[in-house]
């Protein structure tokens, strides 16, 4: 990473890893182009897509304030490897990440850069809220970051901070803690949050500035076995750190790991596995309402799962606030 500007509008580098999703990555890139912030560098990392991503992006016009560079892997290496390729050449004072199936509100960068400028110099990362939508564009869930400040213990205990698409990080903090761990097929964001949080504080913006597409195109978390292996790696890497905060935190850490596996099993329709890992989670945190709910669904199977999912969607739609000023990039843009 090269020198960063010290102006009132420091350069923000955006890293988009992508693989073989041309229509979705066009929408992601269009939402970068729609940012109201005036100084952006966009790095699209093509993880060896069958058709090079340049063909999907060649007719997009992003305006004069955004520079675009496409990098291509010679072989498919995975999401974290693609992110790291982008980080290595990023020139910005801040680095933001966008998965190719997600999008941003136009004022996301303005809010995050302002948060960095107006908060303590100890802040190394800023997260925003996220709205989940399905293939029909309907809201399925809302999620806000639940911790700020020194968040290491909170992360180990299962606090919500947000995935890569909600995150902006100071480049010097990345240099201090190292890149995302390429061994992880899932849980990459949680693992990196632990390391980032040990180098700098977090600032939480409780606004829905990221939109995440959960649909038929598939995500890494659809790989249940890969997710379970990532949970094991995460546990092996950080359980001793959790133990330093005391017995209660170590138990919450274990409950969070088992609960994460249970949630992925549930999403994959592996109801027996969901019930089994929910019981392990409850063994470490017997008062967990979420753990108990997963156990009930795991035992109840597909019918109970669908009832709970429908109820949750209705609940989140009722909670959904009016969008902040501006709007997300047009759903149809780039198709």
One Martini backbone bead per residue (centre of mass of N, CA, C, O) as a GRO file, in nm:
protein
  335
    1UNK     BB    1   0.097   0.035   0.021
    2UNK     BB    2   0.063   0.363  -0.022
    3UNK     BB    3   0.033   0.675  -0.001
    4UNK     BB    4  -0.168   0.905   0.172
    5UNK     BB    5  -0.381   1.138   0.199
    6UNK     BB    6  -0.437   1.473   0.390
    7UNK     BB    7  -0.702   1.560   0.320
    8UNK     BB    8  -1.044   1.625   0.349
    9UNK     BB    9  -1.044   1.389   0.106
   10UNK     BB   10  -0.963   1.100   0.142
   11UNK     BB   11  -0.870   0.816   0.016
   12UNK     BB   12  -1.081   0.549  -0.109
   13UNK     BB   13  -1.061   0.205  -0.105
   14UNK     BB   14  -1.204  -0.045  -0.320
   15UNK     BB   15  -1.291  -0.394  -0.266
   16UNK     BB   16  -1.382  -0.637  -0.527
   17UNK     BB   17  -1.474  -0.952  -0.518
   18UNK     BB   18  -1.492  -1.192  -0.801
   19UNK     BB   19  -1.720  -1.465  -0.941
   20UNK     BB   20  -1.929  -1.524  -1.193
   21UNK     BB   21  -2.120  -1.225  -1.154
   22UNK     BB   22  -2.200  -0.991  -1.366
   23UNK     BB   23  -2.470  -0.861  -1.277
   24UNK     BB   24  -2.392  -0.809  -0.978
   25UNK     BB   25  -2.127  -0.646  -1.014
   26UNK     BB   26  -2.257  -0.408  -1.155
   27UNK     BB   27  -2.421  -0.315  -0.909
   28UNK     BB   28  -2.190  -0.275  -0.719
   29UNK     BB   29  -2.036  -0.066  -0.891
   30UNK     BB   30  -2.268   0.138  -0.914
   31UNK     BB   31  -2.270   0.199  -0.600
   32UNK     BB   32  -1.995   0.333  -0.610
   33UNK     BB   33  -2.066   0.552  -0.826
   34UNK     BB   34  -2.301   0.676  -0.619
   35UNK     BB   35  -2.119   0.817  -0.446
   36UNK     BB   36  -2.077   1.130  -0.274
   37UNK     BB   37  -1.795   1.076  -0.257
   38UNK     BB   38  -1.493   1.225  -0.427
   39UNK     BB   39  -1.257   0.987  -0.332
   40UNK     BB   40  -1.210   0.704  -0.544
   41UNK     BB   41  -1.090   0.363  -0.541
   42UNK     BB   42  -1.125   0.090  -0.773
   43UNK     BB   43  -1.099  -0.271  -0.695
   44UNK     BB   44  -1.123  -0.537  -0.916
   45UNK     BB   45  -1.128  -0.891  -0.835
   46UNK     BB   46  -1.065  -1.155  -1.048
   47UNK     BB   47  -1.122  -1.506  -0.971
   48UNK     BB   48  -1.119  -1.654  -1.249
   49UNK     BB   49  -1.330  -1.612  -1.452
   50UNK     BB   50  -1.448  -1.744  -1.736
   51UNK     BB   51  -1.536  -1.442  -1.773
   52UNK     BB   52  -1.413  -1.158  -1.786
   53UNK     BB   53  -1.510  -0.872  -1.609
   54UNK     BB   54  -1.470  -0.645  -1.817
   55UNK     BB   55  -1.727  -0.711  -1.990
   56UNK     BB   56  -1.931  -0.616  -1.760
   57UNK     BB   57  -1.786  -0.304  -1.728
   58UNK     BB   58  -1.729  -0.140  -2.000
   59UNK     BB   59  -2.019   0.048  -1.992
   60UNK     BB   60  -1.950   0.184  -1.736
   61UNK     BB   61  -2.023   0.495  -1.565
   62UNK     BB   62  -1.849   0.668  -1.278
   63UNK     BB   63  -1.687   0.907  -1.316
   64UNK     BB   64  -1.418   1.131  -1.231
   65UNK     BB   65  -1.381   1.041  -0.906
   66UNK     BB   66  -1.320   0.747  -1.031
   67UNK     BB   67  -1.099   0.488  -1.011
   68UNK     BB   68  -1.016   0.200  -1.224
   69UNK     BB   69  -0.925  -0.145  -1.139
   70UNK     BB   70  -0.834  -0.459  -1.287
   71UNK     BB   71  -0.790  -0.777  -1.139
   72UNK     BB   72  -0.632  -1.103  -1.219
   73UNK     BB   73  -0.650  -1.429  -1.173
   74UNK     BB   74  -0.507  -1.740  -1.283
   75UNK     BB   75  -0.668  -1.853  -1.031
   76UNK     BB   76  -0.871  -1.993  -0.808
   77UNK     BB   77  -0.857  -1.859  -0.446
   78UNK     BB   78  -1.068  -1.679  -0.322
   79UNK     BB   79  -1.190  -1.419  -0.136
   80UNK     BB   80  -0.941  -1.342   0.042
   81UNK     BB   81  -0.732  -1.337  -0.184
   82UNK     BB   82  -0.873  -1.109  -0.339
   83UNK     BB   83  -0.863  -0.898  -0.121
   84UNK     BB   84  -0.551  -0.900  -0.089
   85UNK     BB   85  -0.485  -0.801  -0.371
   86UNK     BB   86  -0.619  -0.525  -0.325
   87UNK     BB   87  -0.464  -0.428  -0.074
   88UNK     BB   88  -0.172  -0.425  -0.199
   89UNK     BB   89  -0.269  -0.172  -0.408
   90UNK     BB   90  -0.372   0.019  -0.215
   91UNK     BB   91  -0.386   0.396  -0.162
   92UNK     BB   92  -0.558   0.442   0.078
   93UNK     BB   93  -0.644   0.549   0.395
   94UNK     BB   94  -0.894   0.382   0.316
   95UNK     BB   95  -1.074   0.060   0.344
   96UNK     BB   96  -1.313  -0.102   0.140
   97UNK     BB   97  -1.581  -0.354   0.120
   98UNK     BB   98  -1.733  -0.552  -0.160
   99UNK     BB   99  -1.949  -0.761  -0.244
  100UNK     BB  100  -2.084  -0.864  -0.554
  101UNK     BB  101  -2.394  -0.891  -0.402
  102UNK     BB  102  -2.367  -0.599  -0.306
  103UNK     BB  103  -2.464  -0.276  -0.159
  104UNK     BB  104  -2.489   0.091  -0.147
  105UNK     BB  105  -2.529   0.374  -0.007
  106UNK     BB  106  -2.437   0.688  -0.118
  107UNK     BB  107  -2.352   0.784   0.204
  108UNK     BB  108  -2.147   0.592   0.334
  109UNK     BB  109  -1.870   0.740   0.309
  110UNK     BB  110  -1.943   1.001   0.445
  111UNK     BB  111  -2.006   0.873   0.720
  112UNK     BB  112  -1.734   0.724   0.771
  113UNK     BB  113  -1.531   0.954   0.740
  114UNK     BB  114  -1.660   1.132   0.955
  115UNK     BB  115  -1.618   0.935   1.186
  116UNK     BB  116  -1.314   0.943   1.178
  117UNK     BB  117  -1.279   1.259   1.209
  118UNK     BB  118  -1.478   1.279   1.489
  119UNK     BB  119  -1.311   1.078   1.634
  120UNK     BB  120  -1.097   0.897   1.769
  121UNK     BB  121  -0.770   0.802   1.687
  122UNK     BB  122  -0.833   0.494   1.779
  123UNK     BB  123  -0.993   0.453   1.533
  124UNK     BB  124  -0.995   0.171   1.282
  125UNK     BB  125  -1.318   0.120   1.255
  126UNK     BB  126  -1.622   0.117   1.043
  127UNK     BB  127  -1.966   0.044   1.091
  128UNK     BB  128  -2.274  -0.071   0.945
  129UNK     BB  129  -2.574  -0.123   0.849
  130UNK     BB  130  -2.811  -0.391   0.741
  131UNK     BB  131  -2.990  -0.508   0.450
  132UNK     BB  132  -3.192  -0.774   0.365
  133UNK     BB  133  -3.243  -0.941   0.048
  134UNK     BB  134  -3.410  -1.085  -0.198
  135UNK     BB  135  -3.488  -1.162  -0.526
  136UNK     BB  136  -3.745  -0.947  -0.488
  137UNK     BB  137  -3.645  -0.711  -0.276
  138UNK     BB  138  -3.714  -0.821   0.002
  139UNK     BB  139  -3.720  -0.793   0.329
  140UNK     BB  140  -3.563  -1.015   0.587
  141UNK     BB  141  -3.341  -0.821   0.735
  142UNK     BB  142  -3.202  -0.653   1.023
  143UNK     BB  143  -2.867  -0.505   1.095
  144UNK     BB  144  -2.672  -0.399   1.371
  145UNK     BB  145  -2.432  -0.274   1.533
  146UNK     BB  146  -2.344  -0.374   1.892
  147UNK     BB  147  -2.052  -0.229   1.895
  148UNK     BB  148  -1.803  -0.020   2.065
  149UNK     BB  149  -1.479   0.043   2.073
  150UNK     BB  150  -1.367  -0.195   2.277
  151UNK     BB  151  -1.446  -0.521   2.112
  152UNK     BB  152  -1.309  -0.793   2.163
  153UNK     BB  153  -1.490  -0.933   2.372
  154UNK     BB  154  -1.756  -0.899   2.218
  155UNK     BB  155  -1.677  -1.072   1.977
  156UNK     BB  156  -1.622  -1.336   2.134
  157UNK     BB  157  -1.937  -1.321   2.242
  158UNK     BB  158  -2.107  -1.228   1.953
  159UNK     BB  159  -2.102  -0.968   1.829
  160UNK     BB  160  -2.225  -0.731   1.610
  161UNK     BB  161  -2.065  -0.578   1.315
  162UNK     BB  162  -1.998  -0.714   1.032
  163UNK     BB  163  -1.925  -0.746   0.725
  164UNK     BB  164  -1.735  -0.632   0.477
  165UNK     BB  165  -1.969  -0.439   0.350
  166UNK     BB  166  -1.960  -0.255   0.637
  167UNK     BB  167  -1.646  -0.187   0.605
  168UNK     BB  168  -1.397   0.043   0.743
  169UNK     BB  169  -1.034   0.088   0.713
  170UNK     BB  170  -0.741   0.159   0.822
  171UNK     BB  171  -0.445   0.105   0.665
  172UNK     BB  172  -0.252   0.097   0.917
  173UNK     BB  173  -0.404  -0.136   1.055
  174UNK     BB  174  -0.356  -0.349   0.844
  175UNK     BB  175  -0.048  -0.342   0.865
  176UNK     BB  176  -0.047  -0.437   1.171
  177UNK     BB  177  -0.241  -0.717   1.147
  178UNK     BB  178  -0.311  -0.798   0.868
  179UNK     BB  179  -0.459  -1.004   0.667
  180UNK     BB  180  -0.680  -1.197   0.569
  181UNK     BB  181  -0.746  -1.532   0.621
  182UNK     BB  182  -0.706  -1.783   0.371
  183UNK     BB  183  -0.812  -2.044   0.534
  184UNK     BB  184  -1.100  -1.918   0.527
  185UNK     BB  185  -1.424  -2.003   0.395
  186UNK     BB  186  -1.523  -1.871   0.662
  187UNK     BB  187  -1.531  -1.625   0.907
  188UNK     BB  188  -1.345  -1.388   0.812
  189UNK     BB  189  -1.465  -1.142   0.957
  190UNK     BB  190  -1.440  -1.234   1.250
  191UNK     BB  191  -1.139  -1.285   1.255
  192UNK     BB  192  -1.058  -0.990   1.179
  193UNK     BB  193  -1.195  -0.838   1.409
  194UNK     BB  194  -1.012  -0.936   1.631
  195UNK     BB  195  -0.752  -0.805   1.522
  196UNK     BB  196  -0.845  -0.514   1.477
  197UNK     BB  197  -0.943  -0.466   1.781
  198UNK     BB  198  -0.635  -0.479   1.895
  199UNK     BB  199  -0.553  -0.193   1.738
  200UNK     BB  200  -0.860  -0.075   1.741
  201UNK     BB  201  -1.132   0.094   1.740
  202UNK     BB  202  -1.489   0.117   1.719
  203UNK     BB  203  -1.742   0.235   1.493
  204UNK     BB  204  -2.099   0.287   1.506
  205UNK     BB  205  -2.346   0.288   1.245
  206UNK     BB  206  -2.706   0.314   1.285
  207UNK     BB  207  -2.733   0.246   0.960
  208UNK     BB  208  -2.875   0.152   0.642
  209UNK     BB  209  -2.591   0.127   0.414
  210UNK     BB  210  -2.636  -0.180   0.352
  211UNK     BB  211  -2.693  -0.428   0.092
  212UNK     BB  212  -2.803  -0.769   0.107
  213UNK     BB  213  -2.792  -1.055  -0.102
  214UNK     BB  214  -3.030  -1.320  -0.051
  215UNK     BB  215  -3.009  -1.600  -0.271
  216UNK     BB  216  -2.979  -1.824  -0.548
  217UNK     BB  217  -2.661  -1.768  -0.602
  218UNK     BB  218  -2.498  -1.779  -0.351
  219UNK     BB  219  -2.282  -1.860  -0.075
  220UNK     BB  220  -2.040  -1.956   0.138
  221UNK     BB  221  -2.257  -2.047   0.363
  222UNK     BB  222  -2.370  -2.288   0.187
  223UNK     BB  223  -2.114  -2.431   0.305
  224UNK     BB  224  -2.124  -2.628   0.564
  225UNK     BB  225  -1.847  -2.768   0.588
  226UNK     BB  226  -1.680  -2.507   0.564
  227UNK     BB  227  -1.802  -2.368   0.810
  228UNK     BB  228  -1.720  -2.578   1.021
  229UNK     BB  229  -1.416  -2.549   0.971
  230UNK     BB  230  -1.400  -2.247   1.039
  231UNK     BB  231  -1.495  -2.276   1.331
  232UNK     BB  232  -1.256  -2.444   1.422
  233UNK     BB  233  -1.035  -2.242   1.355
  234UNK     BB  234  -1.144  -2.016   1.533
  235UNK     BB  235  -1.130  -2.169   1.799
  236UNK     BB  236  -0.828  -2.239   1.794
  237UNK     BB  237  -0.728  -1.932   1.773
  238UNK     BB  238  -0.937  -1.790   2.028
  239UNK     BB  239  -0.993  -1.938   2.300
  240UNK     BB  240  -0.753  -1.836   2.470
  241UNK     BB  241  -0.839  -1.540   2.458
  242UNK     BB  242  -1.113  -1.573   2.593
  243UNK     BB  243  -0.997  -1.688   2.864
  244UNK     BB  244  -0.863  -1.415   2.959
  245UNK     BB  245  -1.165  -1.297   3.031
  246UNK     BB  246  -1.285  -1.563   3.128
  247UNK     BB  247  -1.519  -1.801   3.177
  248UNK     BB  248  -1.769  -1.658   3.055
  249UNK     BB  249  -1.640  -1.589   2.780
  250UNK     BB  250  -1.564  -1.873   2.696
  251UNK     BB  251  -1.856  -1.976   2.687
  252UNK     BB  252  -1.964  -1.771   2.483
  253UNK     BB  253  -1.773  -1.848   2.260
  254UNK     BB  254  -1.868  -2.140   2.225
  255UNK     BB  255  -2.164  -2.070   2.170
  256UNK     BB  256  -2.109  -1.905   1.913
  257UNK     BB  257  -1.984  -2.131   1.747
  258UNK     BB  258  -2.215  -2.337   1.762
  259UNK     BB  259  -2.436  -2.141   1.663
  260UNK     BB  260  -2.316  -2.089   1.382
  261UNK     BB  261  -2.340  -2.381   1.284
  262UNK     BB  262  -2.643  -2.409   1.329
  263UNK     BB  263  -2.728  -2.184   1.131
  264UNK     BB  264  -2.606  -2.319   0.876
  265UNK     BB  265  -2.761  -2.582   0.897
  266UNK     BB  266  -3.036  -2.452   0.866
  267UNK     BB  267  -2.988  -2.317   0.584
  268UNK     BB  268  -2.916  -2.625   0.466
  269UNK     BB  269  -3.125  -2.840   0.600
  270UNK     BB  270  -2.967  -2.947   0.875
  271UNK     BB  271  -3.147  -3.036   1.138
  272UNK     BB  272  -2.979  -3.227   1.311
  273UNK     BB  273  -2.733  -3.040   1.330
  274UNK     BB  274  -2.877  -2.805   1.455
  275UNK     BB  275  -2.959  -2.948   1.716
  276UNK     BB  276  -2.678  -3.037   1.811
  277UNK     BB  277  -2.542  -2.747   1.820
  278UNK     BB  278  -2.753  -2.618   2.003
  279UNK     BB  279  -2.691  -2.789   2.250
  280UNK     BB  280  -2.398  -2.694   2.278
  281UNK     BB  281  -2.463  -2.398   2.314
  282UNK     BB  282  -2.651  -2.435   2.567
  283UNK     BB  283  -2.428  -2.561   2.747
  284UNK     BB  284  -2.281  -2.262   2.752
  285UNK     BB  285  -2.584  -2.099   2.707
  286UNK     BB  286  -2.885  -2.146   2.856
  287UNK     BB  287  -3.013  -1.832   2.801
  288UNK     BB  288  -3.045  -1.863   2.497
  289UNK     BB  289  -3.283  -1.779   2.276
  290UNK     BB  290  -3.158  -1.855   2.004
  291UNK     BB  291  -3.075  -2.143   2.080
  292UNK     BB  292  -3.362  -2.242   2.140
  293UNK     BB  293  -3.485  -2.180   1.863
  294UNK     BB  294  -3.301  -2.366   1.701
  295UNK     BB  295  -3.380  -2.626   1.840
  296UNK     BB  296  -3.679  -2.623   1.762
  297UNK     BB  297  -3.631  -2.621   1.455
  298UNK     BB  298  -3.454  -2.873   1.434
  299UNK     BB  299  -3.682  -3.059   1.542
  300UNK     BB  300  -3.925  -2.957   1.350
  301UNK     BB  301  -3.827  -2.855   1.080
  302UNK     BB  302  -3.947  -2.725   0.787
  303UNK     BB  303  -4.219  -2.614   0.894
  304UNK     BB  304  -4.108  -2.448   1.131
  305UNK     BB  305  -3.905  -2.288   0.970
  306UNK     BB  306  -4.109  -2.135   0.789
  307UNK     BB  307  -4.266  -1.998   1.016
  308UNK     BB  308  -4.026  -1.841   1.136
  309UNK     BB  309  -3.936  -1.696   0.879
  310UNK     BB  310  -4.198  -1.540   0.828
  311UNK     BB  311  -4.205  -1.392   1.100
  312UNK     BB  312  -3.933  -1.246   1.068
  313UNK     BB  313  -4.000  -1.085   0.816
  314UNK     BB  314  -4.235  -0.927   0.931
  315UNK     BB  315  -4.079  -0.794   1.160
  316UNK     BB  316  -3.866  -0.640   0.982
  317UNK     BB  317  -4.067  -0.478   0.813
  318UNK     BB  318  -4.187  -0.321   1.055
  319UNK     BB  319  -3.893  -0.199   1.141
  320UNK     BB  320  -3.848  -0.053   0.889
  321UNK     BB  321  -3.719   0.224   0.793
  322UNK     BB  322  -3.671   0.490   0.646
  323UNK     BB  323  -3.474   0.592   0.425
  324UNK     BB  324  -3.223   0.763   0.371
  325UNK     BB  325  -3.097   0.993   0.208
  326UNK     BB  326  -3.169   0.871  -0.072
  327UNK     BB  327  -3.047   0.575  -0.254
  328UNK     BB  328  -3.020   0.298  -0.391
  329UNK     BB  329  -2.921   0.146  -0.636
  330UNK     BB  330  -3.066   0.045  -0.892
  331UNK     BB  331  -3.185  -0.269  -0.938
  332UNK     BB  332  -3.140  -0.249  -1.270
  333UNK     BB  333  -2.859  -0.178  -1.274
  334UNK     BB  334  -2.647  -0.331  -1.520
  335UNK     BB  335  -2.837  -0.536  -1.701
   0.00000   0.00000   0.00000
